[in-house]
Amino acid sequence: MANRSKSSVDEEVQSNIIQFDKCLEFLEKAGTAYISPKFRIWQEDHLILFKLLVYFYRDGVNAEKHNIDLHKGILLTGPVGCGKTSLMTLLRFMLAPKEQYIIKSARDITLEFIQDGYPVINKYSKSAFQQTGGELIPKAYCFDDLGVESNIKYYGNETNVMAEILLSRYDMFIGRHMLTHATTNLSASEIESCYGNRVRSRLREMMNVLAFDKEAKDKRV
């Protein structure tokens, strides 16, 4: 991505549904208000941002072009500090209330598990529904920083909390179309090492993998 020219990127962010320039303007204003006064969206990140907008705006033409399945969630990967969490936080502002997802850090969930135990797993999976217009609608979550949490012990039993939640949400994805998004610094092999091959396989089935360039700069510096 770092080697792409501005003109080549501009050619790839064309859509009959998405007004990309206006989206950039909105996101930068929201970013300076809610993330940091110094927030900006870098030219090198335009293409991955466009793909995220394609997904959330349900742009079928560009979804097919970029191999994005609109029925799955998003797994946003990239180096530490590249802006994954900021983008997923800001994109919620562009969605209708009923389409907004809840962002929850994987680390906070494991700490919640230490305090409250196994009901926490159901809270974020089989029991993650909300009443809307007389109908039970699955709650969409974005689990932030998958992999930063570690296996923790609860009354002597070691439990990979996020692995259990992801596997349960996969079952609900198949049965009730429960959408799950996530951000991570991990590679595919690191995900397998952390959560096991079964979770890695399920993530591939239930999420589109969108990746920042490996050389993406740390925006926090």
Secondary structure, 3 states (H helix, E strand, C coil): CCCCCHHHHHHHCCCCCCCHHHHHHHHHHHHHHHCCCCCCCCHHHHHHHHHHHHHHCCCHHHHHHCCCCCCCEEEEECCCCCCHHHHHHHHHHHCCHHHCCEEEEHHHHHHHHHHHCCHHHHHCCCCCEEEECCEEEECCEEEEEECCCCCEEECCEEECHHHHHHHHHHHHHHHHCCCEEEEECCCHHHHHHHHCHHHHHHHHHHEEEEECCCCCCCCCC
